[in-house]
């Protein structure tokens, strides 16, 4: 409920990235509500969402990088692709980068569970 209050209070600063087909009920409901309250909507596809997308040419940026969204409805398949892309980048940088990344995730989780 707090996310809804946040969106209503500052809808001009939010950007939503839509990537699911509009026939998908989650996308349809989300876009309808956000359109009514005046949130900016940018469109993408699951293949161009991230910089590592399969339809992105080498060296080009994905739609999420270009739009810099603050809101996004997600489905497990796309979240898995995003996670895989992040871990692929981290693993290419070596063991130290991976250990630092794992520490940062654990640190964030520790404090988030305590309400900070």
C-alpha positions in Angstrom: 0.0 0.0 0.0 2.9 2.4 0.7 4.0 2.1 -3.0 0.6 3.3 -4.1 0.8 6.3 -1.8 4.3 7.1 -3.1 3.1 7.0 -6.7 0.0 9.1 -6.0 2.1 11.7 -4.2 4.8 12.0 -6.8 3.4 10.6 -10.0 5.3 13.0 -12.2 8.7 11.7 -11.1 7.9 8.0 -11.8 8.5 6.2 -15.1 7.0 2.8 -15.8 8.5 0.4 -18.3 6.0 -1.9 -20.0 7.3 -5.0 -21.7 4.6 -7.6 -21.4 1.9 -7.9 -24.2 -1.1 -5.7 -23.4 -3.2 -8.8 -23.5 -1.4 -10.0 -20.3 -3.8 -9.1 -17.4 -0.9 -7.9 -15.2 0.3 -5.5 -17.8 -3.2 -4.3 -18.8 -4.2 -3.6 -15.2 -0.9 -1.9 -14.3 -0.8 0.3 -17.3 -4.5 1.3 -16.9 -4.0 2.4 -13.3 -0.8 4.2 -14.0 -2.2 5.9 -17.1 -5.1 7.2 -15.0 -2.9 8.7 -12.3 -0.5 10.3 -14.9 2.6 8.2 -14.7 4.9 8.2 -17.7 5.0 4.9 -19.6 7.8 3.7 -21.8 7.5 0.5 -23.8 10.0 -2.3 -24.3 10.1 -6.1 -25.1 11.6 -8.9 -23.0 14.3 -9.1 -25.7 15.4 -5.5 -25.5 14.8 -4.8 -21.8 18.4 -5.2 -20.6 21.7 -4.4 -22.1 22.4 -8.1 -22.5 19.0 -8.7 -24.3 19.1 -11.1 -27.3 17.8 -8.3 -29.7 20.4 -5.7 -28.6 23.4 -5.1 -30.8 26.9 -5.2 -29.3 27.6 -1.9 -27.6 24.0 -0.6 -27.6 21.9 0.1 -24.5 18.8 -1.7 -23.5 15.5 0.0 -22.9 15.8 -0.1 -19.1 19.1 1.8 -19.3 17.6 4.4 -21.6 14.3 4.9 -19.8 15.6 4.6 -16.2 12.2 3.3 -14.9 11.2 3.6 -11.3 8.3 1.1 -11.7 8.1 -2.2 -13.4 5.6 -5.1 -13.2 7.6 -8.4 -13.3 7.1 -12.0 -14.2 9.5 -14.8 -13.2 10.9 -15.5 -16.7 12.0 -11.9 -17.2 13.4 -11.6 -13.6 15.5 -14.8 -14.3 16.9 -13.2 -17.4 17.8 -10.0 -15.6 19.4 -12.0 -12.8 21.4 -14.1 -15.3 22.6 -11.0 -17.0 23.8 -9.4 -13.7 25.6 -12.6 -12.6 27.2 -13.0 -16.1 28.7 -9.5 -15.8 29.9 -10.1 -12.3 31.4 -13.5 -13.1 33.4 -12.0 -16.0 35.1 -9.6 -13.6 36.6 -12.3 -11.6 36.4 -14.0 -8.1 37.1 -10.8 -6.1 34.2 -9.0 -7.8 31.9 -11.9 -7.2 32.8 -12.1 -3.5 32.3 -8.3 -3.2 28.9 -8.6 -4.9 27.8 -11.5 -2.7 28.9 -9.5 0.4 26.9 -6.5 -0.7 23.8 -8.6 -1.3 24.1 -10.2 2.1 24.8 -6.8 3.8 21.7 -5.3 2.1 19.5 -8.3 3.1 20.7 -8.2 6.7 19.8 -4.5 7.2 16.6 -4.7 5.1 15.3 -7.6 7.4 15.9 -5.2 10.3 13.8 -2.5 8.8 16.6 -0.2 7.7 
